[in-house]
Amino acid sequence: MVAESSPTPTSEPDPALAPTLHWSSEEIASFVTSTGRGRVLLVRPGARGQDPIEAELRRAGYRVGRLPVTREVSHLPVAAATFLPDLVYVGLDRPYDPCIAALELFATDPRTGWLPLVAIVGAQVSRAVVTAAYERSGCDFLSAGAAEIELLARTHLLVRLAKALAQTGRAPVLGPPEVEVANAPAGDCRFLTDPETGVHTRTYFDHRLPAEIARARRYQRPLSLLVVLVRGAAEDPGVAAEAGAILTRRVRTCDVVARVVPDGFAILLPETSVDAAGILAARVRCDFEARDRRVCIGLAGLDEPRGGAHTPAALVETALARARDERGG
């Protein structure tokens, strides 16, 4: 349940504001102190006491909800949906990984993907972290040290946009932005496709995997991953292209095939148990052997009888290590 705080009355306009150009001081003051009519959700890592951003929003008349960011973020969209926010602010703070994962979930989940999404960035956040947050969620950004007028102006605008979108009923475009290659002649080629094999790149795979794992956990569905190491694929583009074609023909449209290492491919299998993935692995092996290609295959899945929950990195490392063990190092 999202904690909600009650709004407090807005402050009176400052009579000291002098007229600027053709606007009167009263009109300028009304812009600054415009009463918020909306609901804003603040999502922050760790336990926090008095939050200055929350206090400013409350003074402006907004209803403010609070959710903590934890290591397991898959619950956030459904918890946010119970609050019915018009705007979501997510603190981009240490630890960064769950904060970025939270941004991605809010951006891709149908319950929250249409909402304006803003990351609050502290002075110590590196450019690389900001870039990762944008690439995985397409969020907007606001400095943690922004002036009150900047915070309120941004909030007023985004809440109005969210309400207008809700009234029109237009379907949102969910997820992170698609980035074009700089030298793409007609904007057709994306950095998400490996030019040698035609399958997805490691970049796309790394963006897709956390969302698929979160979805599988949320709905308690199976998910498996195959890593296929192909001898000669790193050195010979022809072998790599052949491998990509074999794997693409074998999988379903909902599966994801990506080149994750120079000689290796990952196959992400939603709605697939480890047992079913093992059957697919046997068929893939036969496909390559029919073409006199040697492959080593590693398998990992969320439904394996093991202790802790898999993280995206652990799932990949497990499958890759098993493929390398079969190869002998």
C-alpha positions in Angstrom: 0.0 0.0 0.0 1.4 3.4 -0.9 1.8 5.8 1.9 -0.1 9.0 1.1 0.4 12.4 2.7 -2.3 15.1 2.8 -1.7 18.4 0.9 -1.2 21.7 2.8 -2.4 25.1 1.6 -0.2 27.0 -0.8 1.6 30.1 0.3 0.3 33.6 -0.5 1.7 35.4 -3.6 4.8 37.4 -2.9 3.7 41.1 -3.2 7.4 42.1 -3.7 7.4 40.6 -7.2 7.9 43.5 -9.6 6.2 43.6 -13.0 8.2 42.0 -15.8 7.5 43.0 -19.4 3.8 42.8 -20.0 3.0 40.4 -17.1 1.8 41.9 -13.8 3.4 40.8 -10.5 0.1 39.1 -9.5 0.1 37.1 -12.7 3.7 36.0 -12.2 3.0 35.1 -8.6 0.0 33.0 -9.7 2.3 30.9 -12.0 4.7 30.3 -9.2 2.1 29.4 -6.6 -0.3 27.6 -8.8 -2.2 25.0 -6.7 -1.3 21.5 -7.7 -4.3 19.3 -8.6 -2.8 15.9 -9.0 -1.1 12.9 -7.5 2.7 12.5 -7.5 4.5 9.3 -6.6 8.0 9.5 -5.1 10.1 6.4 -5.3 13.4 6.5 -3.4 16.0 4.0 -2.3 16.4 3.3 1.5 14.6 4.8 4.4 14.2 8.5 4.4 13.0 11.1 6.8 11.8 14.5 5.7 12.3 14.8 2.0 12.5 18.5 0.7 11.0 17.6 -2.6 8.1 15.9 -1.0 7.6 18.9 1.3 7.6 21.3 -1.6 5.1 19.2 -3.5 2.8 19.0 -0.5 3.0 22.8 0.0 2.0 23.2 -3.6 -1.1 21.1 -3.0 -0.2 17.8 -4.5 -1.1 14.5 -2.9 2.2 12.6 -2.5 2.7 8.9 -2.3 6.0 7.2 -1.3 7.5 3.8 -2.3 10.9 2.5 -1.3 13.3 1.0 -3.9 14.6 -2.4 -2.8 16.8 -5.0 -4.5 13.6 -6.7 -5.7 11.7 -4.1 -7.7 9.1 -6.2 -9.6 6.4 -5.2 -7.2 6.7 -1.5 -7.9 4.3 -1.1 -10.9 1.4 -2.8 -9.2 2.0 -0.9 -6.0 2.2 2.4 -7.9 -1.0 1.5 -9.8 -2.9 1.3 -6.5 -2.0 5.0 -5.9 -3.2 6.1 -9.3 -0.4 8.7 -9.8 -0.3 11.3 -12.5 3.5 11.5 -12.4 6.4 9.3 -11.0 9.6 10.7 -9.6 12.4 8.1 -9.0 15.5 9.0 -7.0 18.6 7.9 -8.9 20.8 7.2 -5.9 23.0 4.5 -4.5 22.6 1.6 -5.0 22.1 2.6 -8.7 21.2 -0.8 -10.2 17.8 -1.2 -8.5 17.0 2.4 -9.2 17.7 2.0 -12.9 15.7 -1.3 -12.9 12.8 0.5 -11.2 12.9 3.2 -14.0 12.8 0.5 -16.6 9.9 -1.4 -15.0 7.8 1.8 -14.7 8.6 2.6 -18.4 7.7 -0.8 -19.8 4.8 -2.0 -17.5 1.4 -1.4 -19.1 0.0 -0.1 -15.8 2.6 2.7 -15.5 4.2 3.0 -18.9 2.0 5.9 -20.0 2.9 8.0 -17.0 5.5 10.8 -17.1 8.7 9.4 -15.5 11.4 11.6 -14.1 14.7 10.6 -12.5 15.9 12.8 -9.7 19.7 13.1 -10.1 22.1 14.0 -7.3 25.4 15.9 -7.8 27.5 12.7 -7.4 25.7 10.7 -10.1 28.1 9.9 -13.0 27.3 10.5 -16.6 27.4 6.7 -17.2 24.6 6.1 -14.7 22.5 8.8 -16.2 23.1 7.4 -19.7 22.1 3.9 -18.6 19.0 5.2 -16.9 17.9 7.0 -20.1 18.7 4.1 -22.5 16.7 1.6 -20.4 13.7 3.8 -19.6 13.6 7.0 -21.8 12.9 9.0 -18.6 13.2 12.7 -18.1 15.7 14.1 -15.5 15.6 16.7 -12.7 18.5 17.8 -10.5 18.1 17.0 -6.8 19.2 20.5 -6.1 16.7 22.2 -8.5 15.1 25.3 -7.3 11.5 25.2 -6.0 10.1 27.0 -9.1 11.9 24.5 -11.4 10.4 21.5 -9.5 6.9 22.9 -9.4 7.0 24.1 -13.0 8.1 20.6 -14.2 5.5 19.0 -12.0 2.6 21.2 -13.1 3.4 20.7 -16.8 3.8 16.9 -16.6 0.7 16.4 -14.5 -1.3 18.4 -17.0 0.1 16.3 -19.8 -0.7 13.1 -18.0 -4.3 14.1 -17.4 -4.7 15.2 -21.1 -3.3 11.8 -22.2 -5.7 10.0 -19.9 -8.6 11.9 -21.3 -7.7 11.3 -24.9 -7.3 7.5 -24.3 -4.4 7.4 -26.7 -2.2 4.3 -26.3 1.3 5.1 -25.1 4.6 4.0 -26.6 6.1 1.9 -23.8 9.8 1.3 -23.1 13.1 3.0 -23.7 13.9 5.0 -26.9 15.2 3.4 -30.0 18.6 4.8 -30.9 19.6 5.0 -34.5 23.1 4.4 -35.7 24.8 7.6 -36.6 25.7 6.5 -40.2 22.4 4.7 -40.9 21.5 6.1 -44.4 17.7 6.0 -43.9 17.2 5.4 -40.2 16.5 1.8 -40.9 19.5 0.2 -39.2 19.4 0.1 -35.4 22.2 -0.5 -33.0 20.1 -3.3 -31.6 20.9 -5.7 -34.5 24.2 -7.5 -34.9 25.4 -6.7 -38.5 27.1 -10.1 -39.1 24.3 -12.4 -37.9 21.1 -10.4 -38.0 20.2 -11.4 -34.4 20.0 -8.9 -31.5 23.0 -7.4 -29.9 24.2 -7.8 -26.4 23.0 -4.2 -25.7 19.4 -5.2 -26.6 19.6 -8.4 -24.7 20.9 -6.7 -21.5 17.9 -4.3 -21.7 15.3 -7.0 -22.3 16.4 -9.7 -19.8 15.7 -7.8 -16.6 12.2 -6.9 -17.8 11.4 -10.5 -18.8 12.7 -11.8 -15.4 10.6 -9.3 -13.6 7.5 -10.3 -15.6 8.1 -14.0 -15.0 8.4 -13.4 -11.2 5.4 -11.1 -11.1 3.1 -13.7 -12.7 5.0 -16.7 -11.4 5.8 -18.0 -14.8 8.8 -20.0 -16.0 11.7 -18.5 -17.9 14.9 -20.2 -19.3 18.0 -19.2 -21.0 20.3 -21.1 -23.4 23.8 -20.0 -24.3 25.2 -21.6 -27.5 28.9 -21.4 -28.1 29.7 -22.1 -31.8 33.3 -23.1 -32.8 34.7 -20.7 -35.4 32.0 -18.0 -35.0 34.4 -15.5 -33.5 36.9 -15.8 -36.4 34.7 -16.5 -39.4 31.7 -14.1 -40.1 30.2 -16.8 -42.4 30.0 -19.3 -39.5 28.5 -16.6 -37.3 25.9 -15.7 -39.9 25.0 -19.4 -40.4 24.7 -19.9 -36.6 22.4 -16.9 -36.3 20.1 -18.2 -39.1 19.9 -21.7 -37.5 18.9 -20.3 -34.2 16.4 -17.8 -35.6 14.6 -20.5 -37.5 14.4 -22.8 -34.5 12.9 -20.4 -32.0 9.4 -18.8 -31.5 8.6 -15.2 -32.3 8.4 -14.4 -28.5 11.9 -15.7 -27.9 15.0 -13.5 -28.1 18.2 -14.6 -29.9 21.2 -12.3 -29.3 24.9 -12.5 -29.9 26.4 -12.0 -26.4 30.0 -13.0 -27.0 32.0 -13.2 -30.2 31.5 -17.0 -30.5 28.3 -17.3 -28.5 24.6 -16.7 -28.7 21.9 -16.4 -26.0 18.4 -17.6 -26.4 15.9 -16.0 -24.0 12.9 -18.3 -23.6 9.8 -16.7 -21.8 7.1 -19.1 -20.6 9.6 -22.0 -20.9 10.6 -24.4 -18.1 14.1 -25.8 -17.8 12.9 -29.2 -19.0 11.3 -27.7 -22.1 14.4 -25.7 -22.7 16.5 -28.9 -22.5 14.4 -30.3 -25.4 15.1 -27.2 -27.5 18.8 -27.5 -26.7 18.9 -31.0 -28.0 17.2 -29.9 -31.2 19.6 -27.0 -31.6 22.5 -29.4 -31.2 21.1 -31.7 -33.9 20.7 -28.7 -36.3 24.4 -27.8 -35.9 25.7 -31.3 -36.1 23.8 -31.8 -39.4 26.0 -29.0 -40.7 29.2 -30.4 -39.2 29.3 -27.6 -36.7 30.4 -28.2 -33.1 28.5 -26.4 -30.4 28.5 -26.3 -26.6 25.3 -25.4 -24.9 24.6 -24.2 -21.3 21.1 -23.9 -19.8 19.8 -22.0 -16.8 16.2 -21.2 -15.6 14.2 -19.6 -12.9 12.5 -22.8 -12.0 15.6 -24.7 -11.2 15.5 -26.1 -7.6 18.1 -23.7 -6.2 18.3 -21.3 -3.4 18.2 -17.6 -4.0 16.5 -15.8 -6.8 18.4 -15.3 -10.1 19.5 -11.9 -11.1 19.9 -11.2 -14.8 23.7 -11.3 -14.5 23.6 -14.6 -12.5 21.3 -16.2 -15.1 23.7 -15.3 -17.9 26.8 -16.3 -16.0 25.3 -19.7 -15.0 24.4 -20.6 -18.6 27.6 -19.3 -20.0 29.7 -21.2 -17.4 27.9 -24.4 -18.2 28.5 -24.0 -21.9 32.2 -23.4 -21.3 32.4 -26.4 -18.9 31.1 -28.6 -21.7 33.7 -27.1 -24.0 36.4 -27.7 -21.5 37.3 -24.2 -20.4 
